Every structure is written in structure tokens, then in C-alpha cells.
Amino acid sequence: MYDAVAKGLEPEQSLPFPYNRAKFCRYEPIEKSIDAAKVLIMNNLLRYESDVSELAYKDWKNTLKNRLEFERKVSGMACDNIAQNVIRLVRNPKTLTVHLSEIAEAAESYQPDAIVMSGTYADFDYYNPEHIASFEKFIRNTKIPVLAICGAHQLVSISFGAKLKTLDGLDLAAKRENRVVEYQYRFVKIVDRTDPIFQGINDERSGIWQDYTTQDDILRVWQNHGVQVDGVPEGFKLLATSYLCKNQMMVKRSAGQLIYTVQFHLEKSFEDWSKNPTRWEHPNESRDGRILFENFLKLAVDRGSQQA
């Protein structure tokens, strides 16, 4: 069992009353409602020595090789989870995965309907500063709809001028190890249910969202982070929050851009799909993330068709 106390957190949360009274599990058909989507997946993790900064060389010394091997392993799982969501939600899916350092050129040549950006592991001052600067130029100007997850949520935020801190309010350099973390399913509170990413939330009969979402504006999502965005960058609007990490979800709908960012891992929703490839899918614990992912793809495809 996850030792929440040792990590400085309360024990794992249970569903609030009255939703914890259910004595059964619902099954639901997962039908592909999106005809086609072309998605560019951005791998945000480190791969090679050329991806790291001088600080990384200094701090990691003889561990650099092992750290890069670990990040390559994590990136494979993270990007595959994203791709599986696209494949299982779209009838005619197309995906291409590229690295953070390649995003501008790939977006120009691939011309995707949407870009989905993976999480990260290392702090950004360990990244090659040229890659960070190139990404900032890209994200501030792209008109392609973007979904940025966890570390990408943080990367987008600093690209628009925000600061990062640990969950207990410290500068990242002041506490590199043994940080307070969220590593479990957690509840976050929707603060603006009018955003189209929450399509169907006002209709309890639709069966799209869980009762705790339609009635109390709650999402239950997987968290895995020890860093948070301090505030909301200019041009963005907060969509969801929590007691430990205030900026859980936000959107930018200005200057012709559509950028959604989430601190939680909504792509984890169907990492078990390959283990249960049937039409009738058990709604696993992070079902809410799957709905958000699907709604984002619908918004991105609709936006592209309107601009065509």
C-alpha cells in the first residue's frame, strides 16, 4: 500500500458521500465517436547527452548514462499510453511521436490536427537550454490545438512566464530530492464547468460523466508529480484545482490558440486497454481522464474542420 503518511500526504481518498454507497461496477461500451484524427505526440523526456544542460553534467556526473536510460524507458511507456488513447478513441487514427527538440519542424511537416505532450521526470534546468528556448518560441505561436500533460503543463506555463515550485512552496533547486509528491488517485475540483472540455457535464442523463462530476464538479484522476505551477500565466484560465496543487488544469483561448494543460495524467486512462481488448470495457479508476482526452480530440478536429 502506498505510504501516504511518509510522503507528507493524507491516506488515499475514498469517494465522498453519497457516491461511496454503490455496491456494483458499471460496464460501458467504448465506441469510437471520432472519425479521423492526426495527432503529433511530443516526447518531453531526456534521451541523449545532447539533451541535457551543463548543470546536469555537473550534478549527475557518473550517473548520467543510467539516468538517460531510465528516461528513455519512461518515455516509451508515456508516449505509448498517449498513442493508445488515440488509437482506441478514433476510427482512423494517425500518430507520430517526436522529441521536444524536434517539435517545430515536425508540426510544420506533419500538419497534425492536434499535439499531445507527455510528462517529464527531470527539472527543466537540467535540459539543454536551446531546446527550452526553441519550444518557448513554438508554443507561443502555434495555432495547432495542444494538450499538455503533467511536466508539459509545467513547461507550457514557464514558456508563458509562470514560475514553478515544489508542492510545499520551495524553489526547485532548494529541494531536488525527497520532495512532497502526489502519487495516487486524487480528487480535483472543476472551477469552470462551462468550458467545452467538460461537454455533457450538465446532462446527468447522458451517462458520460460520473455522478460525482455532474453533481459536485469533482474529477478523480491519477497524479504523479512533486512540482507545481505557481499561479496561472497571463492569457490562461484556470479550469480545475485541488488543495495541495492549486493549478490542476487550465486553457488558453486567445491569439488564435487553443492550449489545454493538465497537471494530472489523463493519458493513463486506458493503459490497460491492450490487456482487455473487448467491446465492453470496465470503467477503470481514471475513467474521467479518458473523457477529457476524447473531448479534447473532438474540439481539435472540429477546430480544424472549421478553419479548412
LOSE-657156 format. One record per residue (C-alpha): residue number from 1; chain; x, y, z. Coordinates in nm, 4 decimals. Example, Ala and Ser with C-alpha at 12.3 -4.5 7.8 and 13.67 -1.06 7.14 Angstrom:
BEGIN
[rec 1,"A",[1.2300,-0.4500,0.7800]] [rec 2,"A",[1.3670,-0.1060,0.7140]] 
***
This chain:
BEGIN
[rec 1,"A",[0.0000,0.0000,0.0000]] [rec 2,"A",[0.1243,0.3470,-0.0850]] [rec 3,"A",[0.2710,0.5125,0.2240]] [rec 4,"A",[0.0969,0.8489,0.2028]] [rec 5,"A",[0.1958,0.9479,0.5544]] [rec 6,"A",[0.5656,0.9065,0.4759]] [rec 7,"A",[0.5204,1.1331,0.1743]] [rec 8,"A",[0.3510,1.4026,0.3789]] [rec 9,"A",[0.0028,1.3398,0.2426]] [rec 10,"A",[-0.3220,1.2106,0.3831]] [rec 11,"A",[-0.4189,0.8460,0.3172]] [rec 12,"A",[-0.5741,0.7578,-0.0168]] [rec 13,"A",[-0.9109,0.9231,-0.0597]] [rec 14,"A",[-1.2380,0.7391,-0.0917]] [rec 15,"A",[-1.5378,0.8654,-0.2836]] [rec 16,"A",[-1.7384,1.1303,-0.0968]] [rec 17,"A",[-2.0848,1.0519,0.0387]] [rec 18,"A",[-2.3232,0.9535,-0.1175]] [rec 19,"A",[-2.1192,0.8171,-0.4111]] [rec 20,"A",[-1.9340,0.5619,-0.1966]] [rec 21,"A",[-2.2535,0.3617,-0.1345]] [rec 22,"A",[-2.2610,0.1861,-0.4726]] [rec 23,"A",[-2.2332,-0.1929,-0.4450]] [rec 24,"A",[-2.1680,-0.2629,-0.8123]] [rec 25,"A",[-1.9372,-0.1737,-1.1013]] [rec 26,"A",[-2.0790,-0.0310,-1.4190]] [rec 27,"A",[-1.9676,-0.1585,-1.7559]] [rec 28,"A",[-1.9898,0.0576,-2.0625]] [rec 29,"A",[-1.9292,0.0269,-2.4359]] [rec 30,"A",[-1.6396,0.2402,-2.5566]] [rec 31,"A",[-1.7456,0.3340,-2.9082]] [rec 32,"A",[-1.5223,0.5324,-3.1387]] [rec 33,"A",[-1.7069,0.8588,-3.1954]] [rec 34,"A",[-1.4253,1.0407,-3.3809]] [rec 35,"A",[-1.3914,0.9519,-3.7485]] [rec 36,"A",[-1.0297,1.0600,-3.8049]] [rec 37,"A",[-0.7560,1.2434,-3.6173]] [rec 38,"A",[-0.3922,1.3102,-3.6958]] [rec 39,"A",[-0.2037,1.3532,-3.3689]] [rec 40,"A",[0.1556,1.4596,-3.3124]] [rec 41,"A",[0.2891,1.3212,-2.9817]] [rec 42,"A",[0.5714,1.5136,-2.8173]] [rec 43,"A",[0.8164,1.3152,-2.6035]] [rec 44,"A",[0.9212,1.5527,-2.3276]] [rec 45,"A",[1.1803,1.3313,-2.1588]] [rec 46,"A",[1.5557,1.3249,-2.1994]] [rec 47,"A",[1.7193,1.0836,-2.4458]] [rec 48,"A",[2.0836,1.1633,-2.5198]] [rec 49,"A",[2.3665,1.3654,-2.3722]] [rec 50,"A",[2.2869,1.6394,-2.6237]] [rec 51,"A",[1.9513,1.6881,-2.4495]] [rec 52,"A",[2.0969,1.7920,-2.1127]] [rec 53,"A",[2.2456,2.1127,-1.9731]] [rec 54,"A",[2.5866,2.1813,-1.8218]] [rec 55,"A",[2.4209,2.1703,-1.4795]] [rec 56,"A",[2.3079,1.8135,-1.5495]] [rec 57,"A",[2.6635,1.7136,-1.6404]] [rec 58,"A",[2.7837,1.8697,-1.3145]] [rec 59,"A",[2.5173,1.7331,-1.0802]] [rec 60,"A",[2.4725,1.3881,-1.2307]] [rec 61,"A",[2.8389,1.3149,-1.3015]] [rec 62,"A",[2.8805,0.9362,-1.3270]] [rec 63,"A",[2.5055,0.8669,-1.3136]] [rec 64,"A",[2.4225,1.0431,-1.6410]] [rec 65,"A",[2.4168,0.7260,-1.8528]] [rec 66,"A",[2.1814,0.5452,-1.6143]] [rec 67,"A",[1.9536,0.8466,-1.5836]] [rec 68,"A",[1.9192,0.8758,-1.9597]] [rec 69,"A",[1.8435,0.5045,-1.9899]] [rec 70,"A",[1.5713,0.5429,-1.7279]] [rec 71,"A",[1.4165,0.8432,-1.9015]] [rec 72,"A",[1.4148,0.6632,-2.2368]] [rec 73,"A",[1.2326,0.3723,-2.0729]] [rec 74,"A",[0.9741,0.6020,-1.9120]] [rec 75,"A",[0.9241,0.7965,-2.2350]] [rec 76,"A",[0.8399,0.4776,-2.4214]] [rec 77,"A",[0.5620,0.3944,-2.1759]] [rec 78,"A",[0.4306,0.7514,-2.1550]] [rec 79,"A",[0.4131,0.8074,-2.5293]] [rec 80,"A",[0.2603,0.4642,-2.5855]] [rec 81,"A",[-0.0164,0.5456,-2.3354]] [rec 82,"A",[-0.0955,0.8606,-2.5322]] [rec 83,"A",[-0.0940,0.6743,-2.8629]] [rec 84,"A",[-0.3231,0.4020,-2.7230]] [rec 85,"A",[-0.5791,0.6644,-2.6244]] [rec 86,"A",[-0.5809,0.7997,-2.9792]] [rec 87,"A",[-0.5986,0.4527,-3.1352]] [rec 88,"A",[-0.8858,0.3381,-2.9151]] [rec 89,"A",[-1.0907,0.6598,-2.9474]] [rec 90,"A",[-1.0530,0.7304,-3.3210]] [rec 91,"A",[-1.1750,0.5142,-3.6090]] [rec 92,"A",[-0.8963,0.6268,-3.8436]] [rec 93,"A",[-0.6079,0.7375,-3.6205]] [rec 94,"A",[-0.2677,0.8621,-3.7305]] [rec 95,"A",[0.0095,0.9341,-3.4817]] [rec 96,"A",[0.3702,1.0431,-3.4998]] [rec 97,"A",[0.5999,1.0704,-3.1970]] [rec 98,"A",[0.8858,1.3208,-3.1919]] [rec 99,"A",[1.1129,1.4690,-2.9284]] [rec 100,"A",[1.0748,1.8088,-2.7644]] [rec 101,"A",[1.3725,1.9341,-2.9653]] [rec 102,"A",[1.2008,1.8398,-3.2940]] [rec 103,"A",[0.8505,1.9741,-3.2336]] [rec 104,"A",[0.8584,2.2876,-3.4503]] [rec 105,"A",[0.9891,2.1116,-3.7608]] [rec 106,"A",[0.7593,1.8115,-3.7092]] [rec 107,"A",[0.4497,2.0277,-3.6679]] [rec 108,"A",[0.5308,2.2094,-3.9922]] [rec 109,"A",[0.5829,1.8934,-4.1964]] [rec 110,"A",[0.3212,1.6655,-4.0345]] [rec 111,"A",[0.0386,1.9214,-4.0137]] [rec 112,"A",[-0.1481,1.7443,-3.7309]] [rec 113,"A",[-0.4993,1.8097,-3.6059]] [rec 114,"A",[-0.3636,1.8148,-3.2513]] [rec 115,"A",[-0.0457,1.7921,-3.0464]] [rec 116,"A",[-0.0355,1.5923,-2.7211]] [rec 117,"A",[0.2693,1.6471,-2.4995]] [rec 118,"A",[0.3977,1.3907,-2.2491]] [rec 119,"A",[0.5073,1.4350,-1.8913]] [rec 120,"A",[0.8660,1.4750,-1.7699]] [rec 121,"A",[1.0939,1.3480,-1.4954]] [rec 122,"A",[1.3867,1.5900,-1.4510]] [rec 123,"A",[1.3704,1.9602,-1.3675]] [rec 124,"A",[1.3948,2.1885,-1.6683]] [rec 125,"A",[1.7272,2.3464,-1.5695]] [rec 126,"A",[1.8738,2.0026,-1.6472]] [rec 127,"A",[1.7526,2.0361,-2.0072]] [rec 128,"A",[1.9531,2.1779,-2.2963]] [rec 129,"A",[1.8575,2.5484,-2.2782]] [rec 130,"A",[1.8435,2.5682,-2.6583]] [rec 131,"A",[1.5652,2.3068,-2.6598]] [rec 132,"A",[1.3696,2.5008,-2.3974]] [rec 133,"A",[1.4098,2.8281,-2.5887]] [rec 134,"A",[1.3046,2.6650,-2.9162]] [rec 135,"A",[0.9965,2.5165,-2.7520]] [rec 136,"A",[0.9009,2.8510,-2.5993]] [rec 137,"A",[0.9089,3.0164,-2.9410]] [rec 138,"A",[0.6970,2.7365,-3.0855]] [rec 139,"A",[0.4316,2.7166,-2.8152]] [rec 140,"A",[0.3802,3.0922,-2.8021]] [rec 141,"A",[0.2995,3.0992,-3.1723]] [rec 142,"A",[0.1451,2.7678,-3.2780]] [rec 143,"A",[-0.2212,2.7627,-3.3794]] [rec 144,"A",[-0.2436,2.3812,-3.3594]] [rec 145,"A",[-0.4586,2.2660,-3.0647]] [rec 146,"A",[-0.2373,2.1419,-2.7805]] [rec 147,"A",[-0.2934,1.9106,-2.4840]] [rec 148,"A",[-0.0013,1.9305,-2.2390]] [rec 149,"A",[0.0240,1.6690,-1.9646]] [rec 150,"A",[0.1963,1.6952,-1.6234]] [rec 151,"A",[0.5548,1.8091,-1.6960]] [rec 152,"A",[0.4359,1.9546,-2.0261]] [rec 153,"A",[0.1741,2.1510,-1.8293]] [rec 154,"A",[0.4675,2.2985,-1.6374]] [rec 155,"A",[0.6780,2.3538,-1.9498]] [rec 156,"A",[0.3976,2.5410,-2.1252]] [rec 157,"A",[0.3473,2.7510,-1.8123]] [rec 158,"A",[0.7080,2.8665,-1.7848]] [rec 159,"A",[0.7065,2.9392,-2.1588]] [rec 160,"A",[0.4329,3.1928,-2.0859]] [rec 161,"A",[0.6144,3.3460,-1.7892]] [rec 162,"A",[0.4945,3.1410,-1.4903]] [rec 163,"A",[0.7190,3.0076,-1.2152]] [rec 164,"A",[0.7438,2.6548,-1.0738]] [rec 165,"A",[0.7779,2.5467,-0.7116]] [rec 166,"A",[0.7611,2.2293,-0.5077]] [rec 167,"A",[0.4289,2.1224,-0.3578]] [rec 168,"A",[0.5418,2.2666,-0.0236]] [rec 169,"A",[0.6293,2.6024,-0.1788]] [rec 170,"A",[1.0066,2.5803,-0.2246]] [rec 171,"A",[1.2278,2.6760,-0.5185]] [rec 172,"A",[1.3080,2.3623,-0.7156]] [rec 173,"A",[1.6849,2.3973,-0.6731]] [rec 174,"A",[1.6412,2.4145,-0.2953]] [rec 175,"A",[1.4975,2.0638,-0.2772]] [rec 176,"A",[1.5908,1.8256,-0.5571]] [rec 177,"A",[1.5359,1.5049,-0.3592]] [rec 178,"A",[1.2701,1.3720,-0.1196]] [rec 179,"A",[1.0054,1.6167,-0.2313]] [rec 180,"A",[0.6457,1.6082,-0.1195]] [rec 181,"A",[0.4652,1.4309,-0.4032]] [rec 182,"A",[0.1189,1.3409,-0.5238]] [rec 183,"A",[0.1399,0.9796,-0.6366]] [rec 184,"A",[-0.2059,0.8267,-0.6235]] [rec 185,"A",[-0.5604,0.8828,-0.7431]] [rec 186,"A",[-0.6715,1.2231,-0.6198]] [rec 187,"A",[-0.9781,1.4418,-0.6432]] [rec 188,"A",[-0.9633,1.7757,-0.8213]] [rec 189,"A",[-1.2368,2.0367,-0.8273]] [rec 190,"A",[-1.3659,2.1824,-1.1539]] [rec 191,"A",[-1.3871,2.5621,-1.1219]] [rec 192,"A",[-1.5356,2.6378,-1.4644]] [rec 193,"A",[-1.7756,2.3713,-1.5860]] [rec 194,"A",[-1.8806,2.5896,-1.8838]] [rec 195,"A",[-1.5629,2.5088,-2.0782]] [rec 196,"A",[-1.6359,2.2743,-2.3730]] [rec 197,"A",[-1.3758,2.0258,-2.2495]] [rec 198,"A",[-1.6468,1.9299,-1.9973]] [rec 199,"A",[-1.9071,1.8645,-2.2640]] [rec 200,"A",[-2.2057,1.6728,-2.1254]] [rec 201,"A",[-2.1443,1.7663,-1.7626]] [rec 202,"A",[-2.4788,1.9467,-1.7353]] [rec 203,"A",[-2.6771,1.6441,-1.8504]] [rec 204,"A",[-2.6859,1.3733,-1.5821]] [rec 205,"A",[-2.8893,1.1511,-1.8148]] [rec 206,"A",[-2.6174,1.1430,-2.0794]] [rec 207,"A",[-2.4212,0.8857,-1.8800]] [rec 208,"A",[-2.0950,1.0414,-1.9954]] [rec 209,"A",[-1.9713,1.1653,-1.6601]] [rec 210,"A",[-1.9853,1.0055,-1.3169]] [rec 211,"A",[-2.2433,1.1301,-1.0653]] [rec 212,"A",[-1.9751,1.2940,-0.8529]] [rec 213,"A",[-1.8791,1.5051,-1.1556]] [rec 214,"A",[-2.2245,1.6152,-1.2691]] [rec 215,"A",[-2.3416,1.6867,-0.9139]] [rec 216,"A",[-2.0311,1.8116,-0.7331]] [rec 217,"A",[-1.7832,1.9107,-1.0098]] [rec 218,"A",[-1.5296,1.6501,-0.8975]] [rec 219,"A",[-1.2764,1.4629,-1.1116]] [rec 220,"A",[-1.0864,1.1564,-0.9893]] [rec 221,"A",[-0.7521,1.1394,-1.1686]] [rec 222,"A",[-0.4052,0.9877,-1.1404]] [rec 223,"A",[-0.1357,1.2166,-1.0003]] [rec 224,"A",[0.2398,1.1679,-1.0203]] [rec 225,"A",[0.4349,1.4874,-0.9548]] [rec 226,"A",[0.6321,1.6859,-0.6972]] [rec 227,"A",[0.6329,2.0184,-0.8833]] [rec 228,"A",[0.3516,2.2645,-0.9446]] [rec 229,"A",[0.2811,2.5803,-1.1427]] [rec 230,"A",[0.2772,2.8885,-0.9204]] [rec 231,"A",[-0.0371,3.0751,-1.0224]] [rec 232,"A",[-0.1889,3.0973,-1.3693]] [rec 233,"A",[0.0127,3.2506,-1.6556]] [rec 234,"A",[-0.1279,3.5506,-1.8402]] [rec 235,"A",[-0.3733,3.4577,-2.1139]] [rec 236,"A",[-0.4775,3.1320,-1.9459]] [rec 237,"A",[-0.7898,3.0490,-1.7447]] [rec 238,"A",[-0.7976,2.8079,-1.4520]] [rec 239,"A",[-1.0311,2.5093,-1.5035]] [rec 240,"A",[-0.9586,2.2801,-1.2068]] [rec 241,"A",[-0.7826,2.2993,-0.8712]] [rec 242,"A",[-0.7007,2.0985,-0.5568]] [rec 243,"A",[-0.5921,2.1685,-0.2009]] [rec 244,"A",[-0.2272,2.0704,-0.2475]] [rec 245,"A",[-0.1734,2.1858,-0.6076]] [rec 246,"A",[-0.3848,2.4869,-0.6997]] [rec 247,"A",[-0.3247,2.4797,-1.0763]] [rec 248,"A",[-0.4520,2.1390,-1.1868]] [rec 249,"A",[-0.5932,2.2344,-1.5258]] [rec 250,"A",[-0.6105,2.5456,-1.7455]] [rec 251,"A",[-0.6803,2.6631,-2.1000]] [rec 252,"A",[-0.5650,2.9389,-2.3350]] [rec 253,"A",[-0.8224,3.0582,-2.5867]] [rec 254,"A",[-0.6631,3.3790,-2.7105]] [rec 255,"A",[-0.4465,3.4921,-3.0038]] [rec 256,"A",[-0.5956,3.2144,-3.2174]] [rec 257,"A",[-0.4622,2.9442,-2.9854]] [rec 258,"A",[-0.6265,2.6502,-2.8099]] [rec 259,"A",[-0.3976,2.5095,-2.5415]] [rec 260,"A",[-0.5223,2.2803,-2.2664]] [rec 261,"A",[-0.2827,2.1819,-1.9907]] [rec 262,"A",[-0.3399,1.9314,-1.7079]] [rec 263,"A",[-0.1194,1.8561,-1.4087]] [rec 264,"A",[-0.2653,1.5068,-1.3741]] [rec 265,"A",[-0.2127,1.2087,-1.6052]] [rec 266,"A",[-0.5311,1.1816,-1.8066]] [rec 267,"A",[-0.3487,0.9638,-2.0625]] [rec 268,"A",[-0.3270,0.6845,-1.8053]] [rec 269,"A",[-0.6999,0.6227,-1.8521]] [rec 270,"A",[-0.6681,0.3235,-2.0779]] [rec 271,"A",[-0.3178,0.1936,-2.0278]] [rec 272,"A",[-0.4893,-0.1403,-1.9614]] [rec 273,"A",[-0.6736,-0.1489,-2.2939]] [rec 274,"A",[-0.4233,-0.3839,-2.4515]] [rec 275,"A",[-0.4925,-0.6296,-2.1686]] [rec 276,"A",[-0.8692,-0.6225,-2.2193]] [rec 277,"A",[-0.9370,-0.5736,-2.5926]] [rec 278,"A",[-1.3122,-0.6250,-2.5794]] [rec 279,"A",[-1.6013,-0.4046,-2.6797]] [rec 280,"A",[-1.7358,-0.3910,-2.3255]] [rec 281,"A",[-1.4736,-0.2137,-2.1182]] [rec 282,"A",[-1.4640,-0.1952,-1.7427]] [rec 283,"A",[-1.4521,0.1743,-1.6452]] [rec 284,"A",[-1.1214,0.1815,-1.4591]] [rec 285,"A",[-1.0308,0.4270,-1.1887]] [rec 286,"A",[-0.9193,0.7117,-1.4120]] [rec 287,"A",[-1.2190,0.6993,-1.6458]] [rec 288,"A",[-1.2572,1.0756,-1.6063]] [rec 289,"A",[-0.9260,1.1277,-1.7832]] [rec 290,"A",[-1.0439,0.9306,-2.0862]] [rec 291,"A",[-1.3471,1.1569,-2.1236]] [rec 292,"A",[-1.1308,1.4692,-2.1104]] [rec 293,"A",[-0.8912,1.3213,-2.3670]] [rec 294,"A",[-1.1763,1.2326,-2.6018]] [rec 295,"A",[-1.3392,1.5749,-2.5664]] [rec 296,"A",[-1.0071,1.7434,-2.6444]] [rec 297,"A",[-0.9676,1.5412,-2.9637]] [rec 298,"A",[-1.3216,1.6328,-3.0689]] [rec 299,"A",[-1.2527,2.0024,-3.0105]] [rec 300,"A",[-0.9254,1.9831,-3.2036]] [rec 301,"A",[-1.0795,1.8033,-3.5029]] [rec 302,"A",[-1.3800,2.0400,-3.5086]] [rec 303,"A",[-1.1490,2.3399,-3.4952]] [rec 304,"A",[-0.9540,2.2086,-3.7922]] [rec 305,"A",[-1.2661,2.1455,-3.9992]] [rec 306,"A",[-1.3925,2.4974,-3.9297]] [rec 307,"A",[-1.0643,2.6510,-4.0412]] [rec 308,"A",[-1.0363,2.4355,-4.3557]] 
***
